[in-house]
Amino acid sequence: MALTTDATAAARATLARVALAPGWAASAALVVPFLAGVSVPPTLQYVPLVASVVVLGLPHGAVDHFAVARTRDERPDLRAVGRVVALYAVVGGAYAVVWFLAPAASLALFIAVTWFHWGQGDLYALVALADADHLRSLPQRAGTVLVRGGLPMLVPLLAFPAWYRRVATDLVSLFAADAAALAWAFRPDARAALAVAYGALVAATLALGYVRAESRRPWALDAAETLGLLAYFAVVPPVLAVGVYFCLWHSLRHVARLLLVDDAAAAALGDRDLSRAFARFARDALPLTVASLALLGGLFVLVPDPPSTVPGWVALYLVFIAVVTLPHVVVVTVMDREQGVWA
C-alpha cells in the first residue's frame, strides 16, 4: 500500500493532530520544570514505563499479526497470522535464549535495534503524516533514522551516564552477570567522541534537508522535533524521559500507522470518529497484550536472579520488551517496504 493511499485526506489530517501533538505537549511539559531545577523522586520516574504495560507501549506491538496483511490490502487470515506468530516464536525465542547466554551482548543488540526502530517510526511519521518532501534520498532517510533513534538511545548516555549505567546493570544482573563489557561506552573520551559524531550527523542531516526542501513547513517541523527532543533527553532524567517518549511519542505514532491500514478504523477517522477508531485498535491489541503479560510472568520464573524492587521489575519488563522488539522490527520493516517509506 503506498503512503498516499493509506487513507483519505480527512483521515490523515484527523490522525496527524492526535498522533503528533501529545508527544510535543508531554515533552515540553517536562523540559520546562526540569530546566527550572525541579527534581522527581527516582521511584516515581519509573511510573511511565510501568504504565506502558497497558498504555500504548506494550499494546502497540500486539497487532503485528494483522499489520502486514492489512498493509497489503489483504484479509488477515489464519495463514497470515500464523506467519507472524511463527516469526515471534523463532526470532523472539532465539533472542530470549541469547539473553541467558550473553546478557551484555544482548543489551547492546537491544540498544542498536531500538535505535533503528524508534528512528524508523519517526521517519514514517515525517513522510506519511507531515509530508516531509525534504527527505528526498535514501541517504537522507537513513540519516534521519540514525538521528531520530539516537535521541532516546544516545543522548541520555551523554547527559546522564550514571543513570544509563545503572539501568544497564539492572538488566544484565537479572542473569547473574555484570555489564563490564559495556564499560567503554561510559568513559568520558568515548562519550565525547560519540557526542561530536552525533552532533555532526544532526547538523548535516538538517542542513541537507533545508537545502532540498520545497516546502519549509515540514522541514521546520522535522528540525523543531529533532532539536526539541535533543533538549528533552538532555534535561529530563532518562528513565522518566524514555517512559513518556515510549508511550506518547513512539507508540502513539505507530498506533496511528496501524489505524490507517485498517479499513474500518480509517473509515472512522474519515468521519472524525476517533473513539471508534481507537476502540478498533484496543480490541485487536487486547488478546496478545494479555498473552504478553503471561509470558512476562514466565520470564520472571526463568531468570536466575528474579527482581524484588521496582527498578528490578522494570528491568525484567525491558528485557521482555527487547525480546519482542526484534520480531516487531521485522514486521515494521515489511510495512516500510510495502508502503515505500524508503523509496
C-alpha positions in Angstrom: 0.0 0.0 0.0 1.5 3.3 -1.0 1.8 6.1 1.6 -0.5 8.3 -0.5 -3.3 5.8 -0.3 -3.1 4.9 3.4 -6.5 6.6 4.0 -8.4 9.6 2.9 -7.0 13.1 3.3 -9.6 13.7 6.1 -8.4 10.6 8.0 -4.8 11.6 7.7 -5.5 15.1 8.8 -7.5 14.0 11.8 -5.0 11.5 12.8 -1.9 13.7 12.3 -3.0 16.0 15.1 -3.9 13.3 17.5 -0.7 11.3 16.8 1.8 14.2 16.9 0.5 16.7 19.4 0.6 14.6 22.6 4.3 13.8 22.3 5.0 17.5 21.7 3.0 18.6 24.7 4.4 16.0 27.1 8.0 16.8 26.1 7.5 20.5 26.5 5.7 20.0 29.8 8.6 18.0 31.3 11.5 20.1 29.8 10.4 23.4 31.4 10.2 22.3 35.1 13.5 20.3 34.9 15.2 23.3 33.3 14.0 25.2 36.4 15.6 22.7 38.7 12.6 20.6 39.7 13.5 17.1 40.8 11.4 13.9 40.9 12.0 11.0 43.3 13.7 8.1 41.5 10.8 5.7 42.1 8.3 8.0 40.6 10.4 8.3 37.5 9.6 4.7 36.7 5.8 5.3 36.6 5.5 6.0 32.8 7.5 2.8 31.9 5.3 0.8 34.3 2.2 2.4 32.8 3.4 1.4 29.3 2.5 -2.2 30.1 -1.1 -1.3 29.3 -1.0 2.3 28.0 0.1 2.1 24.3 3.7 0.8 25.0 3.3 -3.0 25.1 0.0 -3.0 23.2 1.4 -1.0 20.2 3.1 -4.2 19.0 0.2 -6.5 19.8 -1.5 -6.0 16.5 1.5 -7.2 14.4 -0.4 -10.4 13.5 -2.8 -8.2 11.5 -0.4 -5.4 10.4 1.4 -6.9 7.4 -1.8 -8.3 5.7 -3.7 -5.1 6.2 -0.7 -3.1 4.8 -1.0 -5.3 1.7 -4.8 -4.7 1.5 -5.4 -8.4 2.3 -7.6 -10.0 4.9 -5.6 -11.3 7.9 -6.4 -15.0 7.5 -5.0 -17.8 9.6 -2.0 -18.3 7.3 -1.1 -14.6 7.6 -1.5 -14.6 11.3 0.4 -17.9 11.6 3.4 -16.5 9.8 3.7 -13.6 12.2 3.2 -15.9 15.2 6.0 -18.1 13.9 8.2 -15.1 13.4 7.8 -14.1 17.1 8.3 -17.7 18.3 11.5 -18.3 16.2 13.2 -14.8 16.3 11.9 -13.7 19.7 12.6 -17.2 21.2 16.2 -17.3 19.9 16.9 -13.8 21.2 15.5 -14.8 24.6 17.9 -17.7 24.7 20.8 -15.3 23.9 19.9 -13.1 26.8 20.6 -16.1 29.1 23.9 -16.9 27.4 25.3 -13.4 26.8 23.3 -10.7 28.5 25.7 -7.9 27.9 25.8 -8.5 24.2 22.0 -8.9 24.2 21.7 -5.5 25.9 24.0 -3.9 23.2 21.8 -5.5 20.5 18.7 -4.2 22.2 20.0 -0.7 22.2 21.0 -0.9 18.5 17.7 -2.4 17.4 15.7 0.1 19.4 17.8 2.9 18.0 16.9 1.8 14.4 13.3 1.1 15.2 12.5 4.3 17.0 14.2 6.2 14.2 12.2 4.1 11.7 9.0 5.1 13.4 9.7 8.8 13.2 10.7 8.5 9.6 7.3 7.1 8.8 5.6 9.8 10.7 7.5 12.5 8.9 6.8 11.1 5.4 3.2 9.9 5.9 1.8 12.4 8.4 3.9 15.5 7.9 4.5 15.3 4.1 8.3 15.7 4.5 9.4 16.4 1.0 12.9 17.4 2.1 13.8 13.8 2.7 14.4 13.1 -0.9 17.1 10.4 -1.0 17.9 7.1 0.7 21.0 8.5 2.5 18.8 11.4 3.9 16.2 9.0 5.2 18.9 6.7 6.7 20.5 9.8 8.3 17.1 10.8 9.7 16.6 7.3 11.2 20.1 7.5 12.8 19.4 11.0 14.2 15.9 10.3 15.5 16.8 6.9 17.0 19.8 8.4 18.6 17.8 11.0 20.5 16.3 8.5 23.1 19.1 5.9 22.8 22.3 8.0 22.8 21.6 11.4 24.2 20.7 10.0 27.7 24.0 8.2 27.7 25.8 11.5 27.0 23.8 13.6 29.5 23.1 11.0 32.3 25.9 8.3 32.1 25.4 7.2 35.7 21.6 6.7 35.2 22.3 4.9 31.9 24.8 2.6 33.5 22.5 1.9 36.4 19.7 0.7 34.1 22.1 -1.3 32.0 23.4 -3.0 35.2 19.8 -3.7 36.4 19.1 -5.6 33.1 22.2 -7.6 33.0 22.2 -8.5 36.7 18.9 -10.4 36.2 21.1 -13.1 34.6 23.6 -13.1 37.4 26.1 -11.3 35.1 27.7 -7.8 35.0 27.9 -5.1 32.4 31.7 -4.8 32.4 31.8 -5.5 28.7 29.9 -2.2 28.1 32.2 -0.1 30.3 33.9 1.5 27.3 30.7 3.4 26.4 30.7 5.2 29.7 34.3 6.6 29.5 34.4 10.4 29.1 36.6 10.1 25.9 34.2 7.6 24.3 31.1 9.8 25.2 32.9 12.9 23.9 33.7 11.1 20.6 30.1 9.9 20.3 28.8 13.4 21.0 30.9 15.0 18.3 30.0 12.4 15.7 26.3 12.5 16.6 26.2 16.4 16.6 27.8 16.4 13.2 25.2 14.0 11.9 22.3 16.1 13.3 23.7 19.2 11.7 24.4 17.6 8.3 21.0 15.9 8.1 19.0 19.0 9.0 21.2 21.3 6.7 20.8 19.0 3.7 17.1 18.8 4.4 16.8 22.6 4.4 18.6 22.8 1.1 16.4 20.2 -0.5 13.0 21.3 0.9 10.4 22.5 -1.5 8.1 23.4 1.5 9.7 24.9 4.6 6.9 23.8 6.9 7.7 20.0 7.0 11.4 20.8 7.3 10.7 23.2 10.2 8.6 20.5 11.9 11.5 18.0 11.5 14.0 20.5 12.8 11.8 21.5 15.7 11.1 17.9 16.8 14.8 17.0 16.5 16.1 19.9 18.5 13.2 19.8 20.9 13.9 16.1 21.7 17.6 16.8 21.9 16.8 19.3 24.7 14.3 16.9 26.2 16.6 13.9 26.6 19.5 16.2 27.7 17.5 17.6 30.6 14.9 15.1 31.7 16.2 12.1 33.7 16.4 9.1 31.2 14.0 6.6 32.9 11.2 9.2 33.0 12.1 10.7 29.6 12.2 7.3 27.8 9.0 6.1 29.5 7.0 9.1 28.4 8.5 9.1 24.9 7.8 5.3 24.6 4.1 5.8 25.3 3.2 9.2 23.9 5.6 9.6 21.1 6.8 6.3 19.6 3.9 4.0 20.4 1.2 6.5 19.7 2.7 7.2 16.2 2.8 3.5 15.5 -0.8 3.1 16.6 -1.7 5.9 14.1 0.0 3.9 11.4 -2.0 0.8 12.3 -5.3 2.7 12.2 -4.5 3.9 8.7 -4.1 0.4 7.3 -7.2 -0.9 9.0 -10.0 0.0 6.6 -12.7 0.1 9.3 -10.5 2.3 11.5 -9.6 4.6 8.6 -13.2 5.0 7.7 -14.0 6.0 11.3 -11.1 8.6 11.1 -12.5 9.9 7.9 -15.7 10.5 9.8 -13.7 12.2 12.5 -14.8 9.4 14.9 -11.6 8.9 16.9 -13.2 6.9 19.7 -14.4 4.2 17.2 -11.0 4.1 15.5 -9.1 3.6 18.8 -11.6 1.2 20.0 -10.8 -1.0 17.0 -7.1 -0.9 17.9 -7.8 -1.7 21.6 -10.0 -4.7 20.6 -7.3 -6.0 18.2 -4.5 -5.5 20.7 -6.1 -6.9 23.8 -5.6 -10.7 23.3 -1.9 -10.5 22.6 -1.3 -7.9 25.3 -2.8 -10.3 27.8 -0.7 -13.2 26.4 2.4 -11.0 26.6 1.8 -10.4 30.3 1.6 -14.1 30.8 4.9 -14.6 29.0 6.4 -11.8 31.2 5.4 -13.8 34.2 7.2 -16.8 32.7 10.3 -14.8 32.2 10.2 -13.9 35.9 10.3 -17.6 36.8 13.2 -18.3 34.5 15.7 -15.6 35.2 18.5 -16.6 37.6 18.1 -13.5 39.8 14.4 -12.5 39.8 13.6 -8.9 40.7 12.4 -7.8 44.1 12.4 -4.0 43.6 10.7 -1.5 41.3 13.9 -1.0 39.2 14.3 -4.7 39.0 10.8 -5.3 37.8 11.2 -2.5 35.2 14.5 -4.2 34.1 12.7 -7.5 33.7 10.0 -5.7 31.6 12.6 -4.1 29.5 14.2 -7.5 28.8 10.8 -8.8 27.7 10.4 -5.7 25.5 13.8 -6.4 24.0 12.7 -9.9 23.1 9.5 -8.9 21.4 11.0 -5.8 19.7 13.3 -7.8 17.4 10.4 -9.6 15.6 8.4 -6.4 15.8 11.1 -4.6 13.9 10.9 -7.2 11.2 7.1 -6.7 10.8 7.5 -2.9 10.7 10.3 -3.2 8.1 8.0 -5.2 5.9 5.4 -2.5 6.3 8.0 0.1 5.3 8.8 -1.9 2.2 5.1 -2.3 1.2 4.4 1.4 1.8 7.5 2.7 0.1 8.9 4.5 3.1 12.5 4.1 1.9 11.6 4.8 -1.8 
